[in-house]
């Protein structure tokens, strides 16, 4: 693949040091029928190099850089929206994660006078990009920069810029701490507080805002989880203000927009500094239904700015039936405690000798809540090591030995441990009378917790706001088992459904007195009407 790329690029093109390092001792493929066929495929709109790259380099390896390749239908739809925007045509097109160049190559035809700028952190992908540009005769119009978009500056432009592409999808676990700090600091420059749990694609929105000038356009396709989660709040705030959101087009969660990644999809279109009165919003069932991104309804921008979670704007939530209430009115829903390292804090041979009062029975696997409707016997549960903050009053060689072992495993240096009041104190939440699963390809399991089990962050606990009789708690758990469907949660790609605590609190339930006075079956009739 490198040999073919070098042959297509030809002599005289200055490669980056990282590209040159890849090409050491690799000769360009000789001219011949195979190279001519490859050049013809590219000239006719194909991407054989990108497709070969996706086959040769496993998706798992590419995910380390957040690289997913965009279907041509999505590229076409996003360019159609960009071309339809009023004002001057873009003088330059910038793809901040260019890959093999699918956006840039299509944009070159749509905007024949525009300069093309491709930024790509992977030197092999950058070689493919250069090869594709050369095969289309676009080398003189293009600038390829190899590096991290967040660290690259762009040359000044006199005309309008269009930032377009598929920013890399990489969760916060794979982002270096210094870049998390950069994200938070850059967001503060624009007047918003940003979570360090944001994924890499959110970083790209922020860098675009920093590089762009008023009137520049943007159109990105990304995973859609930021529409609702807490770490997406900064982006939602910026889109409703400085980024100038004009388009929000969701793909149905069951549609898989990317062949090599199980993730949701949403297309956002924006104009830097614009404050449109309305935003075009829609949710389509498949990639093919995106068309030119003109479908949907116009939603007031103020509605978006005032709405804490956005997925329900395109997919309205069900109304609460008359006489019913939301679960959150009678119960708080809390995700279980994060241990910061289950291999250390879930008891095993390494915890032998620890005082039994610090080995707490807990739900540590979701399947433990699938075994029945009632949890009665803690003997079958694993134990979580939950030491007190104050160890001065606890004289135990076993505890001292365990803590020394835990330090050797790095348990005191994990992100969670460093943000606890005492790194060794997990501090499990109080037992919840109802426990439930919250992520699966089926409805949640709701289980009455009669043995006082605790739970870690693989489950939610339902805590009554006021004291409830056992028969009411039994009826509530039974009602939830019978009536909560997957559609009540947030569905991810491929049908995986997740219920965040606040989403679960929005589930409609009968009032406690009705739960106590009616059978679950009679209430179910109303729930499904």
C-alpha positions as CSV (number, residue, x, y, z in Angstrom):
1,X,0.0,0.0,0.0
2,X,2.9,2.4,0.8
3,X,4.6,1.5,-2.4
4,X,1.5,2.2,-4.5
5,X,0.9,5.5,-2.6
6,X,4.5,6.6,-3.3
7,X,4.1,5.8,-7.0
8,X,0.8,7.8,-7.2
9,X,2.3,10.7,-5.3
10,X,5.3,10.9,-7.5
11,X,8.6,12.8,-7.0
12,X,8.9,16.3,-5.8
13,X,6.2,16.2,-3.1
14,X,7.7,17.1,0.3
15,X,6.6,14.4,2.8
16,X,6.5,14.9,6.6
17,X,9.2,13.3,8.7
18,X,6.7,10.7,9.9
19,X,5.7,9.8,6.4
20,X,9.4,9.5,5.3
21,X,10.0,7.2,8.2
22,X,7.3,4.9,7.0
23,X,8.7,4.9,3.5
24,X,12.2,4.1,4.4
25,X,13.5,1.3,2.2
26,X,10.2,1.0,0.4
27,X,10.4,1.6,-3.4
28,X,7.6,3.1,-5.3
29,X,5.6,0.6,-7.2
30,X,6.7,0.4,-10.8
31,X,4.5,1.8,-13.5
32,X,2.3,-0.9,-15.0
33,X,-1.2,-2.2,-15.5
34,X,-1.9,-2.6,-11.7
35,X,-0.9,1.0,-10.9
36,X,-2.9,2.3,-13.9
37,X,-6.0,0.4,-12.7
38,X,-5.6,1.8,-9.2
39,X,-5.3,5.3,-10.6
40,X,-8.4,4.8,-12.8
41,X,-10.4,3.6,-9.8
42,X,-9.5,6.7,-7.8
43,X,-10.2,9.0,-10.7
44,X,-13.6,7.5,-11.1
45,X,-14.5,8.3,-7.5
46,X,-13.4,5.1,-5.7
47,X,-11.3,4.9,-2.6
48,X,-9.5,1.6,-3.0
49,X,-6.6,2.7,-0.9
50,X,-8.8,3.7,2.0
51,X,-10.8,0.4,1.7
52,X,-7.5,-1.6,1.7
53,X,-6.3,0.3,4.7
54,X,-9.6,-0.5,6.6
55,X,-9.1,-4.2,5.8
56,X,-5.4,-4.4,6.5
57,X,-5.3,-2.4,9.7
58,X,-7.8,-3.9,12.1
59,X,-10.6,-1.7,13.5
60,X,-9.3,-2.3,17.0
61,X,-5.9,-0.8,16.0
62,X,-7.5,2.2,14.2
63,X,-9.7,2.9,17.2
64,X,-6.6,3.8,19.2
65,X,-6.6,7.0,17.1
66,X,-10.4,7.2,16.8
67,X,-10.3,6.5,13.1
68,X,-13.5,5.4,11.4
69,X,-14.1,5.8,7.6
70,X,-17.2,7.6,6.5
71,X,-19.7,6.1,4.1
72,X,-20.0,8.1,0.8
73,X,-23.7,8.7,1.3
74,X,-22.9,10.7,4.5
75,X,-20.2,12.7,2.8
76,X,-22.5,13.5,-0.1
77,X,-25.3,14.7,2.3
78,X,-23.0,16.9,4.3
79,X,-21.6,18.6,1.2
80,X,-25.1,19.2,-0.1
81,X,-26.0,21.0,3.1
82,X,-22.7,23.0,3.0
83,X,-23.3,24.1,-0.6
84,X,-26.8,25.2,0.2
85,X,-25.8,27.7,2.9
86,X,-26.3,31.3,1.9
87,X,-23.3,33.6,1.5
88,X,-20.0,33.2,-0.3
89,X,-18.8,29.8,-1.4
90,X,-16.0,28.4,0.7
91,X,-12.5,29.6,-0.3
92,X,-11.0,26.6,1.5
93,X,-12.1,23.2,2.8
94,X,-10.6,21.9,5.9
95,X,-10.9,18.3,7.1
96,X,-9.4,18.0,10.6
97,X,-9.2,14.2,10.5
98,X,-8.8,13.6,6.8
99,X,-8.1,9.9,6.6
100,X,-7.8,8.9,2.9
101,X,-9.5,12.1,1.8
102,X,-13.2,11.1,1.2
103,X,-14.5,14.5,2.3
104,X,-11.8,16.5,0.6
105,X,-12.0,14.7,-2.7
106,X,-15.8,15.1,-2.9
107,X,-15.5,18.7,-1.8
108,X,-13.0,19.4,-4.6
109,X,-15.7,18.6,-7.1
110,X,-18.4,20.5,-5.3
111,X,-16.3,23.6,-4.8
112,X,-13.8,23.7,-7.7
113,X,-12.1,26.9,-6.7
114,X,-11.5,26.1,-3.1
115,X,-8.2,25.3,-1.5
116,X,-8.1,21.8,0.2
117,X,-6.5,21.3,3.6
118,X,-6.3,17.9,5.1
119,X,-5.0,17.3,8.6
120,X,-4.2,13.7,9.6
121,X,-2.3,12.4,12.6
122,X,-1.6,8.9,11.1
123,X,1.3,9.2,8.6
124,X,0.1,6.1,6.7
125,X,-3.3,7.6,6.2
126,X,-1.7,10.8,5.2
127,X,0.2,9.0,2.4
128,X,-3.0,7.5,1.2
129,X,-4.5,11.0,1.2
130,X,-1.7,12.4,-0.8
131,X,-1.9,9.5,-3.3
132,X,-5.7,10.1,-3.8
133,X,-5.2,13.8,-4.3
134,X,-2.5,13.1,-6.8
135,X,-4.5,10.6,-8.7
136,X,-7.3,13.2,-9.0
137,X,-4.9,15.9,-10.1
138,X,-5.5,17.9,-7.0
139,X,-2.0,18.1,-5.5
140,X,-1.5,21.8,-6.5
141,X,-4.8,22.7,-4.7
142,X,-4.1,20.8,-1.5
143,X,-2.1,21.2,1.7
144,X,-1.6,18.1,3.8
145,X,-0.5,18.5,7.4
146,X,0.5,15.5,9.5
147,X,-0.1,16.0,13.2
148,X,-2.7,16.5,15.9
149,X,-5.4,18.9,14.9
150,X,-5.5,20.4,18.4
151,X,-1.8,21.5,18.0
152,X,-1.8,22.6,14.3
153,X,-2.3,26.2,13.3
154,X,-3.7,27.1,9.9
155,X,-2.5,29.8,7.5
156,X,-4.6,32.9,7.4
157,X,-7.5,33.0,4.8
158,X,-9.2,35.9,3.2
159,X,-12.4,34.0,2.3
160,X,-14.8,31.7,4.0
161,X,-13.6,28.3,5.3
162,X,-15.6,25.2,5.6
163,X,-14.6,22.7,8.3
164,X,-16.0,19.4,7.4
165,X,-15.4,15.8,8.3
166,X,-15.7,12.9,10.8
167,X,-13.7,13.9,13.9
168,X,-12.0,10.9,15.5
169,X,-14.1,9.0,18.0
170,X,-12.0,8.2,21.1
171,X,-13.4,8.0,24.6
172,X,-11.7,9.9,27.4
173,X,-9.9,6.8,28.7
174,X,-7.6,7.0,25.6
175,X,-6.9,10.8,25.9
176,X,-3.7,12.0,27.7
177,X,-4.2,14.1,30.8
178,X,-2.5,17.1,29.3
179,X,-5.0,17.1,26.4
180,X,-7.9,16.8,28.9
181,X,-6.4,19.9,30.6
182,X,-6.2,21.6,27.2
183,X,-9.8,20.9,26.6
184,X,-11.0,22.3,29.9
185,X,-8.7,25.4,29.6
186,X,-9.8,26.1,26.0
187,X,-13.4,25.8,26.9
188,X,-12.9,28.4,29.7
189,X,-11.6,30.8,27.1
190,X,-15.0,30.7,25.5
191,X,-16.8,31.0,28.7
192,X,-18.0,27.5,29.4
193,X,-17.0,24.8,31.9
194,X,-16.1,21.5,30.2
195,X,-15.7,18.1,31.6
196,X,-12.5,16.2,31.2
197,X,-14.6,13.1,30.4
198,X,-15.3,14.4,26.9
199,X,-14.4,12.3,24.0
200,X,-11.9,13.4,21.3
201,X,-14.6,14.4,18.8
202,X,-15.7,17.1,21.2
203,X,-12.1,18.4,21.3
204,X,-12.3,18.9,17.6
205,X,-15.4,21.1,17.8
206,X,-13.5,23.3,20.3
207,X,-10.4,23.5,18.2
208,X,-12.5,24.4,15.2
209,X,-14.1,27.3,17.2
210,X,-10.6,28.5,18.1
211,X,-9.3,28.4,14.5
212,X,-12.4,29.7,12.7
213,X,-13.6,33.2,12.2
214,X,-17.2,34.5,12.1
215,X,-19.0,33.3,9.0
216,X,-17.0,30.2,8.6
217,X,-19.0,27.0,8.2
218,X,-18.8,23.6,9.9
219,X,-20.4,20.3,9.2
220,X,-19.3,17.3,11.3
221,X,-20.6,13.7,11.7
222,X,-19.9,12.2,15.1
223,X,-21.2,9.7,17.6
224,X,-24.4,11.1,19.2
225,X,-23.9,10.4,22.9
226,X,-22.9,14.0,23.6
227,X,-26.5,15.1,22.9
228,X,-27.5,13.9,26.4
229,X,-24.6,13.1,28.6
230,X,-23.2,15.5,31.2
231,X,-19.8,15.8,29.4
232,X,-21.6,17.0,26.3
233,X,-23.1,20.0,28.1
234,X,-20.2,22.3,27.1
235,X,-20.6,21.4,23.4
236,X,-24.4,21.9,23.6
237,X,-23.9,25.3,25.1
238,X,-21.3,26.3,22.5
239,X,-23.4,25.1,19.6
240,X,-26.4,27.1,20.9
241,X,-24.2,30.2,21.1
242,X,-20.7,30.8,19.6
243,X,-20.6,27.9,17.2
244,X,-23.9,28.9,15.6
245,X,-25.8,25.6,15.3
246,X,-28.0,25.5,12.2
247,X,-28.6,21.7,11.7
248,X,-29.0,18.7,14.0
249,X,-29.8,15.5,12.1
250,X,-29.8,12.3,14.1
251,X,-29.6,8.8,12.8
252,X,-31.8,6.2,14.4
253,X,-29.7,4.5,17.1
254,X,-30.4,1.1,15.4
255,X,-28.7,2.3,12.2
256,X,-25.0,1.7,12.1
257,X,-23.5,4.7,10.2
258,X,-19.9,3.4,10.3
259,X,-19.1,-0.1,9.0
260,X,-16.2,-0.6,11.4
261,X,-17.6,1.0,14.6
262,X,-20.6,0.2,16.7
263,X,-21.7,3.7,17.5
264,X,-24.6,6.1,17.0
265,X,-24.5,9.1,14.6
266,X,-25.5,12.7,14.4
267,X,-24.7,15.4,11.8
268,X,-24.3,18.9,13.0
269,X,-24.1,22.0,10.7
270,X,-23.0,25.3,12.1
271,X,-21.9,28.8,11.1
272,X,-19.4,30.5,13.5
273,X,-20.9,33.5,15.2
274,X,-24.4,33.1,13.7
275,X,-27.5,33.2,15.8
276,X,-30.2,31.7,13.7
277,X,-33.7,31.9,15.2
278,X,-34.4,28.3,14.3
279,X,-32.4,25.1,13.9
280,X,-33.4,22.3,11.4
281,X,-33.8,19.1,13.5
282,X,-34.7,15.6,12.4
283,X,-34.1,11.9,13.2
284,X,-33.9,9.6,10.2
285,X,-34.0,5.8,10.2
286,X,-31.0,5.1,8.0
287,X,-28.0,6.6,6.3
288,X,-29.9,6.5,3.0
289,X,-32.6,8.8,4.4
290,X,-30.2,11.6,5.1
291,X,-30.5,12.7,1.4
292,X,-29.4,16.4,1.4
293,X,-30.1,17.0,5.1
294,X,-33.1,19.2,4.4
295,X,-35.7,17.1,6.1
296,X,-37.1,17.8,9.6
297,X,-38.6,20.6,11.5
298,X,-37.4,24.1,12.5
299,X,-36.9,24.3,16.3
300,X,-36.3,27.6,18.0
301,X,-32.7,28.0,19.0
302,X,-33.9,29.2,22.5
303,X,-35.6,25.8,22.9
304,X,-32.3,24.0,22.3
305,X,-30.4,26.4,24.6
306,X,-32.9,25.8,27.4
307,X,-33.1,22.0,27.0
308,X,-30.6,20.0,29.0
309,X,-30.6,16.9,26.7
310,X,-31.1,17.1,23.0
311,X,-32.0,13.6,21.7
312,X,-35.6,14.0,22.7
313,X,-36.0,17.1,20.6
314,X,-35.9,15.1,17.4
315,X,-37.5,12.0,19.2
316,X,-40.0,13.5,21.6
317,X,-40.4,11.8,24.9
318,X,-43.7,10.1,25.9
319,X,-46.1,12.2,27.9
320,X,-46.8,11.1,31.5
321,X,-50.3,9.5,31.6
322,X,-52.9,11.5,33.6
323,X,-52.8,10.8,37.3
324,X,-49.3,9.3,37.1
325,X,-46.0,10.8,38.1
326,X,-42.3,10.5,37.1
327,X,-40.3,7.9,39.1
328,X,-38.0,10.7,40.2
329,X,-40.8,12.3,42.2
330,X,-40.8,9.3,44.6
331,X,-37.3,7.8,44.1
332,X,-33.8,9.1,43.6
333,X,-31.8,6.9,41.2
334,X,-28.1,6.6,41.8
335,X,-25.5,4.7,39.9
336,X,-23.3,2.5,42.1
337,X,-19.9,3.6,43.4
338,X,-16.9,3.5,41.1
339,X,-14.1,1.5,42.8
340,X,-11.3,2.8,40.6
341,X,-9.9,-0.7,40.0
342,X,-12.1,-3.7,40.5
343,X,-9.0,-6.1,40.4
344,X,-7.9,-4.4,43.7
345,X,-11.1,-3.5,45.4
346,X,-13.2,-6.7,44.8
347,X,-12.1,-9.3,47.3
348,X,-10.0,-12.2,46.3
349,X,-6.9,-14.0,47.5
350,X,-5.3,-10.6,47.9
351,X,-7.8,-9.7,50.7
352,X,-7.3,-12.8,52.8
353,X,-7.1,-11.9,56.5
354,X,-8.9,-8.5,56.2
355,X,-11.5,-7.9,58.9
356,X,-14.8,-9.3,57.7
357,X,-16.7,-6.0,58.5
358,X,-14.8,-4.4,55.7
359,X,-15.7,-7.1,53.1
360,X,-19.1,-5.9,51.9
361,X,-21.5,-8.1,49.9
362,X,-22.2,-6.2,46.6
363,X,-23.6,-6.5,43.1
364,X,-20.5,-6.4,41.0
365,X,-21.8,-8.0,37.7
366,X,-25.1,-7.1,35.9
367,X,-26.0,-10.8,35.5
368,X,-26.3,-11.0,39.3
369,X,-29.6,-9.0,38.9
370,X,-30.9,-11.4,36.2
371,X,-31.2,-14.4,38.5
372,X,-34.6,-13.5,39.9
373,X,-37.0,-10.9,41.1
374,X,-35.7,-10.8,44.7
375,X,-32.2,-10.7,46.2
376,X,-32.3,-12.6,49.5
377,X,-29.0,-14.4,50.0
378,X,-25.7,-12.3,50.1
379,X,-23.6,-15.5,50.3
380,X,-23.5,-15.8,46.5
381,X,-22.3,-12.2,46.0
382,X,-18.7,-11.1,45.8
383,X,-17.3,-8.7,48.4
384,X,-16.0,-5.2,47.9
385,X,-13.2,-4.0,50.2
386,X,-14.5,-0.9,51.8
387,X,-12.1,0.4,54.4
388,X,-12.9,3.4,56.6
389,X,-11.3,6.8,55.9
390,X,-9.8,6.9,59.4
391,X,-7.4,4.0,59.8
392,X,-5.7,5.4,62.9
393,X,-8.2,3.5,65.1
394,X,-7.8,0.3,63.1
395,X,-4.8,-1.7,64.1
396,X,-4.4,-4.5,61.7
397,X,-1.4,-6.0,60.1
398,X,-3.6,-7.5,57.4
399,X,-4.9,-4.0,56.4
400,X,-1.4,-2.6,56.3
401,X,-0.2,-5.5,54.2
402,X,-3.2,-5.1,51.8
403,X,-2.6,-1.4,51.4
404,X,1.1,-2.0,50.6
405,X,0.1,-4.5,48.0
406,X,-2.6,-2.1,46.6
407,X,0.0,0.7,46.3
408,X,2.3,-1.7,44.4
409,X,-0.6,-2.3,42.0
410,X,-1.0,1.5,41.5
411,X,-4.3,1.7,43.2
412,X,-3.4,4.9,45.0
413,X,-2.6,6.6,41.6
414,X,-5.8,5.9,39.7
415,X,-7.9,8.9,38.7
416,X,-10.7,7.8,41.1
417,X,-8.4,7.2,44.0
418,X,-6.7,10.5,43.6
419,X,-10.0,12.3,43.8
420,X,-11.3,10.4,46.9
421,X,-11.0,11.9,50.4
422,X,-8.9,8.8,51.3
423,X,-7.6,6.8,48.4
424,X,-8.3,3.5,50.1
425,X,-11.9,4.3,51.1
426,X,-14.3,3.2,48.3
427,X,-17.3,4.4,50.4
428,X,-20.1,2.2,48.9
429,X,-23.5,3.8,48.9
430,X,-26.2,2.6,51.4
431,X,-28.2,-0.4,50.4
432,X,-31.0,0.5,47.9
433,X,-34.3,-1.3,48.3
434,X,-34.6,-1.7,44.6
435,X,-31.6,-2.4,42.3
436,X,-31.6,-2.5,38.5
437,X,-29.4,-3.0,35.5
438,X,-29.0,-0.1,33.2
439,X,-27.2,-1.2,30.0
440,X,-28.2,-4.1,27.8
441,X,-29.9,-5.2,24.6
442,X,-33.1,-5.9,26.6
443,X,-35.2,-4.0,29.2
444,X,-33.6,-3.4,32.7
445,X,-34.0,-6.0,35.4
446,X,-35.6,-4.5,38.6
447,X,-34.8,-6.5,41.8
448,X,-36.0,-6.1,45.3
449,X,-32.9,-6.0,47.6
450,X,-33.9,-7.8,50.7
451,X,-30.4,-8.7,51.9
452,X,-28.9,-5.2,52.1
453,X,-26.5,-5.7,49.3
454,X,-24.5,-2.7,48.0
455,X,-23.8,-2.0,44.4
456,X,-20.9,-0.7,42.3
457,X,-21.3,1.2,39.0
458,X,-22.7,-1.6,36.9
459,X,-26.1,-1.1,38.5
460,X,-28.4,1.7,39.7
461,X,-30.1,1.9,43.1
462,X,-33.6,3.3,43.6
463,X,-33.9,5.2,46.9
464,X,-37.3,6.3,48.1
465,X,-37.5,10.0,48.9
466,X,-39.9,9.2,51.7
467,X,-40.4,5.9,53.6
468,X,-42.3,3.3,51.6
469,X,-43.9,0.2,52.9
470,X,-42.5,-3.1,51.7
471,X,-45.6,-4.0,49.8
472,X,-45.4,-0.7,47.9
473,X,-41.7,-1.3,47.1
474,X,-42.6,-4.8,45.9
475,X,-45.4,-3.4,43.7
476,X,-43.1,-0.7,42.3
477,X,-40.4,-3.2,41.4
478,X,-43.0,-5.5,39.8
479,X,-44.5,-2.6,37.8
480,X,-41.1,-1.5,36.5
481,X,-40.3,-5.1,35.5
482,X,-43.5,-5.4,33.5
483,X,-43.7,-1.9,31.9
484,X,-40.2,-0.4,31.3
485,X,-39.2,-1.0,27.7
486,X,-35.9,-0.5,25.9
487,X,-37.5,2.5,24.1
488,X,-37.6,4.3,27.4
489,X,-33.8,4.6,27.6
490,X,-31.2,5.9,25.3
491,X,-30.5,3.4,22.5
492,X,-27.0,3.2,21.2
493,X,-25.9,1.6,17.9
494,X,-27.0,-2.0,17.3
495,X,-29.8,-1.8,19.9
496,X,-27.8,-1.4,23.1
497,X,-29.9,0.6,25.5
498,X,-28.6,2.6,28.4
499,X,-30.6,4.3,31.2
500,X,-28.8,7.2,32.8
501,X,-30.1,7.9,36.4
502,X,-32.0,11.0,35.2
503,X,-33.5,9.1,32.3
504,X,-34.7,6.5,34.7
505,X,-36.2,9.1,36.9
506,X,-38.3,10.3,34.0
507,X,-40.1,6.9,33.7
508,X,-43.8,7.3,34.3
509,X,-45.2,5.3,37.2
510,X,-48.5,5.2,39.1
511,X,-48.6,7.0,42.4
512,X,-47.6,4.9,45.5
513,X,-51.1,4.7,46.7
514,X,-52.2,3.3,43.3
515,X,-49.4,0.8,43.4
516,X,-50.5,-0.4,46.8
517,X,-54.2,-0.7,45.8
518,X,-54.0,-2.2,42.3
519,X,-52.4,-5.3,40.8
520,X,-49.5,-4.9,38.5
521,X,-51.5,-6.4,35.7
522,X,-54.3,-3.9,35.9
523,X,-51.8,-1.0,35.9
524,X,-50.0,-2.5,32.9
525,X,-53.0,-2.0,30.7
526,X,-52.9,1.7,31.3
527,X,-49.1,1.8,30.8
528,X,-49.2,0.4,27.3
529,X,-52.2,2.4,26.1
